[in-house]
Amino acid sequence: MANTSDDNTMTKPKAVVLTSGGLDSTTVIAIAQSQGYECYSLSFDYGQRHRAELNAAQKVAESMQVTEHKVVNLDLRTIGGSALTDDQISVPDAASEASTDIPVTYVPARNTVFLSIALGWAEVLGANAIFIGVNAVDYSGYPDCRPQFIEAFQQMANLATKAGVEGAGLEIHTPLIHMTKAEIIQMGISLGVDYAKTVSCYSANSAGEACGKCDSCSLRAKGFADAGVKDPTHYSV
């Protein structure tokens, strides 16, 4: 848990921010804070291939002084179906993954599950906002990163919760959804984000070093190049 020393947070609106430890979700924390929200970051240990992103999420939460950082344990390996949750499915390099409509790194229903738990925590906290770093421009083609999905989930959230029934309502914020990776990086830099603390690789090693070959690494590297910003990523190759 990371605590802020700002005595004024009691008067701030609360937001749950889905946080993977990657570039996008870290930028989202900075955006939410810049908009005056008291941030509660939420990560998931869901059986993914490595813990490097979770370790990064903890470091990010501490350095950005979120009010609380919670890690929820799930075991999505029990259903598998993704290169990130099934060791029998290899993580492809960027070139081969780009040739498929829905990549094998897509984790079935992941954002639906994550947002549902975020919704529950938001109700407990009395938060009326959830922030998530989905992107529909420079992304891997996942169906649960599209604006239509977010709109549908928000409608469901306000039908299915006590807060929604009582009229308080809840809004899902997707500040990155129409931004390129370069624009996201430039936004983050302007808000003081230290991207050296983040990990965005599907196959990072135990030291948090990126493979430099997967689709996530490719998108990140291109984003820094297009933004004209030095890439602080630590690579294993």
WONOR-V211353 format. One record per residue. N is the residue number from 0. RES is the residue in three letters. PHI is phi as a letter, one per 30 degrees, with the letter a starting at -180 (* if undefined). BURIAL is + if it has 16 or more other ideal C-beta (glycine too) atoms within 10 Angstrom, else -. Layout:
N	RES	PHI	BURIAL
N	RES	PHI	BURIAL
This chain:
0	MET	*	-
1	ALA	c	+
2	ASN	c	-
3	THR	c	+
4	SER	c	-
5	ASP	d	-
6	ASP	d	-
7	ASN	d	-
8	THR	d	-
9	MET	d	-
10	THR	c	-
11	LYS	d	+
12	PRO	d	-
13	LYS	c	+
14	ALA	b	+
15	VAL	c	+
16	VAL	c	+
17	LEU	d	+
18	THR	b	+
19	SER	c	+
20	GLY	j	+
21	GLY	c	+
22	LEU	d	+
23	ASP	d	+
24	SER	d	+
25	THR	d	+
26	THR	d	+
27	VAL	d	+
28	ILE	e	+
29	ALA	d	+
30	ILE	d	+
31	ALA	d	+
32	GLN	d	+
33	SER	d	-
34	GLN	d	-
35	GLY	j	-
36	TYR	d	+
37	GLU	d	+
38	CYS	c	+
39	TYR	c	+
40	SER	c	+
41	LEU	b	+
42	SER	b	+
43	PHE	b	+
44	ASP	c	-
45	TYR	c	+
46	GLY	j	+
47	GLN	d	+
48	ARG	e	+
49	HIS	b	+
50	ARG	c	+
51	ALA	e	+
52	GLU	d	+
53	LEU	d	+
54	ASN	d	+
55	ALA	d	+
56	ALA	d	+
57	GLN	d	+
58	LYS	d	+
59	VAL	d	+
60	ALA	e	+
61	GLU	d	-
62	SER	d	-
63	MET	c	+
64	GLN	h	-
65	VAL	d	+
66	THR	d	+
67	GLU	a	+
68	HIS	c	+
69	LYS	c	+
70	VAL	c	-
71	VAL	c	-
72	ASN	c	-
73	LEU	b	+
74	ASP	b	-
75	LEU	d	+
76	ARG	d	-
77	THR	d	-
78	ILE	c	-
79	GLY	i	+
80	GLY	i	-
81	SER	b	+
82	ALA	d	+
83	LEU	d	+
84	THR	b	+
85	ASP	b	+
86	ASP	d	-
87	GLN	d	-
88	ILE	c	-
89	SER	d	-
90	VAL	d	+
91	PRO	d	+
92	ASP	d	+
93	ALA	e	+
94	ALA	d	-
95	SER	d	-
96	GLU	d	+
97	ALA	d	-
98	SER	d	-
99	THR	c	-
100	ASP	d	-
101	ILE	c	-
102	PRO	d	+
103	VAL	d	+
104	THR	d	+
105	TYR	d	+
106	VAL	c	+
107	PRO	e	-
108	ALA	i	-
109	ARG	e	+
110	ASN	d	+
111	THR	d	-
112	VAL	d	+
113	PHE	d	+
114	LEU	d	+
115	SER	d	-
116	ILE	d	+
117	ALA	d	+
118	LEU	d	+
119	GLY	d	-
120	TRP	d	+
121	ALA	e	+
122	GLU	d	+
123	VAL	d	-
124	LEU	d	-
125	GLY	i	-
126	ALA	c	+
127	ASN	c	+
128	ALA	b	+
129	ILE	b	+
130	PHE	c	+
131	ILE	b	+
132	GLY	c	+
133	VAL	d	+
134	ASN	b	+
135	ALA	c	+
136	VAL	c	-
137	ASP	c	+
138	TYR	b	+
139	SER	c	+
140	GLY	i	+
141	TYR	d	+
142	PRO	d	-
143	ASP	c	+
144	CYS	c	+
145	ARG	c	+
146	PRO	e	-
147	GLN	d	-
148	PHE	d	+
149	ILE	d	+
150	GLU	d	-
151	ALA	d	-
152	PHE	d	+
153	GLN	d	+
154	GLN	d	-
155	MET	d	-
156	ALA	e	+
157	ASN	d	+
158	LEU	c	-
159	ALA	c	-
160	THR	b	+
161	LYS	e	-
162	ALA	d	+
163	GLY	d	+
164	VAL	d	-
165	GLU	d	-
166	GLY	j	-
167	ALA	d	-
168	GLY	i	-
169	LEU	b	+
170	GLU	b	-
171	ILE	c	+
172	HIS	c	+
173	THR	b	+
174	PRO	d	+
175	LEU	c	+
176	ILE	d	+
177	HIS	c	-
178	MET	c	+
179	THR	d	+
180	LYS	d	+
181	ALA	d	+
182	GLU	d	+
183	ILE	d	+
184	ILE	d	+
185	GLN	d	+
186	MET	d	+
187	GLY	d	+
188	ILE	e	-
189	SER	d	-
190	LEU	c	-
191	GLY	i	-
192	VAL	d	+
193	ASP	c	-
194	TYR	d	+
195	ALA	d	-
196	LYS	d	+
197	THR	c	+
198	VAL	b	+
199	SER	b	+
200	CYS	c	+
201	TYR	d	+
202	SER	b	+
203	ALA	d	+
204	ASN	d	-
205	SER	d	-
206	ALA	d	-
207	GLY	i	+
208	GLU	d	+
209	ALA	d	+
210	CYS	d	+
211	GLY	i	+
212	LYS	c	+
213	CYS	d	+
214	ASP	d	+
215	SER	d	+
216	CYS	d	+
217	SER	d	+
218	LEU	d	+
219	ARG	d	+
220	ALA	d	+
221	LYS	d	+
222	GLY	d	+
223	PHE	d	+
224	ALA	d	-
225	ASP	d	-
226	ALA	d	+
227	GLY	i	-
228	VAL	c	-
229	LYS	d	-
230	ASP	d	+
231	PRO	d	-
232	THR	d	+
233	HIS	c	-
234	TYR	c	-
235	SER	d	-
236	VAL	b	-
